[in-house]
Amino acid sequence: MNEAAAALAPQAWATLCEVRLRGTVLRPDPGHTGELELMGLVARRGDLVAITDAGRAAHASRARLAPGSAEEAAVRDVYQRFGSLNARLLRLCTDWQLRPGGVPNDHSDSDYDIRIRGRLAGILDCACAELDRLTAVDERFAGYAERLDGAMRRVDRGDHAWVASVRCDSVHTVWMLRHEELLCALGVSRADEQPVA
């Protein structure tokens, strides 16, 4: 394991993970990033903190499950089923934002939104069952199911942004973070992923 990653305290490690998974973090607590900045693992750019090449390498070293381990096999098993769910969820996010014919969804047709919401709930039921399996193997996956559920509760209260907005922990945002977490655990890059038809 990378020495820098191994030396990180739990809070610093959690912050490094958040920056790595999100790409950049807006206005994080300096108390959580100071150690990382001193080590050259993140860099502050105005109000943003971004991961550096050294930070990416440190994260990859510590986040990667041991190749050939039982934990890696269990996570890989879930990941192999993830592609089809991922394709379905991304399609639904597009359908939520654009109605047939590429017309922006203004959410005035409640029947249309209810149908999308029902399909989305079905996908998330499958995803949360898989997350339970992942969490039993590795605690890093704990909390994703609750975050997805929280986003859906916001949608049910009429806050349409919580399906696909990048400005909040929407269903799409939390799903993307979970996807990145899977890739990091298995040492797979997005460029290496096989597209799902």
C-alpha positions as CSV (number, residue, x, y, z in Angstrom):
1,M,0.0,0.0,0.0
2,N,1.1,3.5,-0.7
3,E,2.9,5.0,2.4
4,A,1.0,8.3,2.2
5,A,-2.4,6.5,2.1
6,A,-1.4,4.1,4.9
7,A,-0.4,7.1,7.2
8,L,-3.7,9.0,6.8
9,A,-6.0,9.3,9.9
10,P,-9.6,8.1,9.3
11,Q,-11.0,11.6,8.8
12,A,-8.3,12.6,6.3
13,W,-8.8,9.3,4.5
14,A,-12.6,9.9,4.3
15,T,-12.0,13.4,2.9
16,L,-9.5,12.1,0.3
17,C,-12.1,9.5,-0.8
18,E,-14.8,12.2,-1.1
19,V,-12.5,14.4,-3.2
20,R,-11.4,11.4,-5.4
21,L,-15.0,10.2,-6.0
22,R,-16.5,13.6,-6.7
23,G,-13.5,15.0,-8.6
24,T,-13.7,18.3,-6.8
25,V,-15.3,19.4,-3.5
26,L,-16.6,22.9,-3.0
27,R,-15.5,24.8,0.2
28,P,-14.6,21.8,2.3
29,D,-13.6,22.3,6.0
30,P,-9.9,23.3,6.0
31,G,-9.4,21.2,9.1
32,H,-10.2,18.1,7.0
33,T,-8.0,19.0,4.0
34,G,-5.0,20.7,5.6
35,E,-3.1,17.4,6.2
36,L,-3.9,16.3,2.6
37,E,-2.7,19.6,1.2
38,L,0.6,19.4,3.1
39,M,1.1,15.9,1.8
40,G,0.4,17.1,-1.8
41,L,-2.6,14.8,-2.1
42,V,-5.1,17.5,-2.8
43,A,-4.8,21.1,-4.1
44,R,-6.9,24.1,-3.3
45,R,-8.1,26.1,-6.2
46,G,-10.1,29.0,-4.9
47,D,-13.2,27.6,-3.2
48,L,-12.5,24.1,-4.7
49,V,-10.3,21.3,-3.6
50,A,-9.2,18.8,-6.2
51,I,-7.2,15.6,-6.1
52,T,-3.6,15.7,-7.3
53,D,-1.9,12.9,-9.2
54,A,-0.2,11.9,-5.9
55,G,-3.6,11.8,-4.2
56,R,-5.1,9.7,-7.0
57,A,-2.2,7.2,-6.6
58,A,-2.5,7.1,-2.8
59,H,-6.3,6.6,-3.0
60,A,-6.0,3.9,-5.7
61,S,-3.4,2.0,-3.5
62,R,-5.5,2.0,-0.4
63,A,-9.0,1.7,-2.0
64,R,-8.1,-1.4,-4.1
65,L,-9.2,-4.7,-2.7
66,A,-6.5,-7.4,-2.6
67,P,-6.6,-9.1,-6.0
68,G,-7.8,-12.7,-5.6
69,S,-9.2,-12.1,-2.2
70,A,-12.7,-13.3,-1.1
71,E,-13.7,-9.7,-0.7
72,E,-12.6,-8.8,-4.3
73,A,-14.5,-11.8,-5.6
74,A,-17.7,-10.8,-3.8
75,V,-17.5,-7.2,-5.0
76,R,-16.7,-8.3,-8.6
77,D,-19.8,-10.6,-8.6
78,V,-22.0,-7.5,-7.7
79,Y,-20.1,-5.4,-10.2
80,Q,-20.8,-7.8,-13.1
81,R,-24.5,-7.3,-12.5
82,F,-24.1,-3.5,-12.1
83,G,-23.8,-2.7,-15.8
84,S,-27.4,-3.5,-16.8
85,L,-28.8,-1.7,-13.8
86,N,-26.5,1.3,-14.5
87,A,-27.7,1.5,-18.2
88,R,-31.4,1.4,-17.0
89,L,-30.9,4.1,-14.4
90,L,-29.1,6.4,-16.8
91,R,-31.9,5.9,-19.3
92,L,-34.5,6.8,-16.7
93,C,-32.6,9.9,-15.7
94,T,-32.7,11.0,-19.3
95,D,-36.4,10.2,-19.5
96,W,-37.0,12.3,-16.3
97,Q,-35.3,15.3,-17.9
98,L,-36.5,14.9,-21.5
99,R,-39.9,13.7,-22.7
100,P,-40.3,11.8,-26.0
101,G,-39.1,13.8,-28.9
102,G,-36.4,15.5,-26.8
103,V,-38.8,18.0,-25.2
104,P,-37.7,19.1,-21.7
105,N,-39.8,17.7,-19.0
106,D,-41.5,20.6,-17.2
107,H,-43.1,18.1,-14.8
108,S,-46.6,19.3,-15.6
109,D,-47.7,15.7,-16.6
110,S,-47.9,14.0,-13.2
111,D,-48.8,10.6,-14.8
112,Y,-45.6,10.7,-16.8
113,D,-43.5,11.5,-13.7
114,I,-45.3,8.8,-11.7
115,R,-44.4,6.2,-14.3
116,I,-40.7,7.2,-14.3
117,R,-40.7,7.3,-10.5
118,G,-42.1,3.8,-10.4
119,R,-39.5,2.4,-12.7
120,L,-36.8,4.2,-10.8
121,A,-38.0,2.7,-7.5
122,G,-37.8,-0.8,-9.0
123,I,-34.2,-0.2,-10.0
124,L,-33.3,1.2,-6.6
125,D,-34.9,-1.8,-4.9
126,C,-32.5,-4.1,-6.8
127,A,-29.5,-1.7,-6.2
128,C,-30.2,-1.6,-2.5
129,A,-30.2,-5.4,-2.2
130,E,-26.8,-5.4,-3.9
131,L,-25.6,-2.7,-1.6
132,D,-26.5,-4.8,1.4
133,R,-24.3,-7.5,0.0
134,L,-21.5,-5.1,-0.7
135,T,-21.7,-3.6,2.8
136,A,-21.4,-7.0,4.4
137,V,-18.0,-7.4,2.5
138,D,-16.7,-3.8,2.9
139,E,-18.0,-1.0,5.1
140,R,-17.1,1.7,2.5
141,F,-20.4,0.8,0.8
142,A,-22.4,1.6,4.0
143,G,-24.7,4.6,3.7
144,Y,-25.3,4.5,-0.1
145,A,-28.7,2.8,0.3
146,E,-29.8,5.4,2.9
147,R,-28.6,8.3,0.7
148,L,-30.6,6.9,-2.3
149,D,-33.6,6.5,-0.1
150,G,-33.2,10.0,1.1
151,A,-33.0,11.4,-2.4
152,M,-36.2,9.5,-3.4
153,R,-38.1,10.9,-0.3
154,R,-37.2,14.4,-1.6
155,V,-38.5,13.4,-5.1
156,D,-41.8,12.2,-3.5
157,R,-42.1,15.5,-1.8
158,G,-42.0,17.2,-5.2
159,D,-38.4,18.3,-5.4
160,H,-37.7,17.2,-9.0
161,A,-34.0,18.1,-8.8
162,W,-33.3,15.1,-6.5
163,V,-33.6,12.6,-9.4
164,A,-30.7,13.8,-11.6
165,S,-29.2,17.2,-10.5
166,V,-25.5,17.4,-10.1
167,R,-25.9,20.2,-7.6
168,C,-27.2,18.0,-4.8
169,D,-26.9,14.3,-3.6
170,S,-29.6,13.3,-6.1
171,V,-30.2,9.7,-7.1
172,H,-27.9,10.1,-10.1
173,T,-25.1,11.7,-8.0
174,V,-25.2,9.1,-5.3
175,W,-25.4,6.4,-8.0
176,M,-22.3,7.8,-9.7
177,L,-20.3,7.9,-6.4
178,R,-21.2,4.3,-5.8
179,H,-20.1,3.4,-9.3
180,E,-16.8,5.1,-8.7
181,E,-16.4,3.3,-5.4
182,L,-16.9,-0.1,-7.2
183,L,-14.3,0.8,-9.8
184,C,-11.8,1.9,-7.2
185,A,-12.3,-1.3,-5.2
186,L,-11.6,-3.4,-8.3
187,G,-8.9,-1.3,-9.9
188,V,-11.0,-0.8,-13.0
189,S,-11.0,2.5,-14.9
190,R,-14.1,3.8,-16.7
191,A,-12.2,3.6,-20.0
192,D,-11.9,-0.1,-19.4
193,E,-15.6,-0.7,-18.8
194,Q,-17.5,-2.6,-21.4
195,P,-20.6,-0.8,-22.7
196,V,-23.9,-2.5,-21.9
197,A,-26.4,-2.7,-24.8
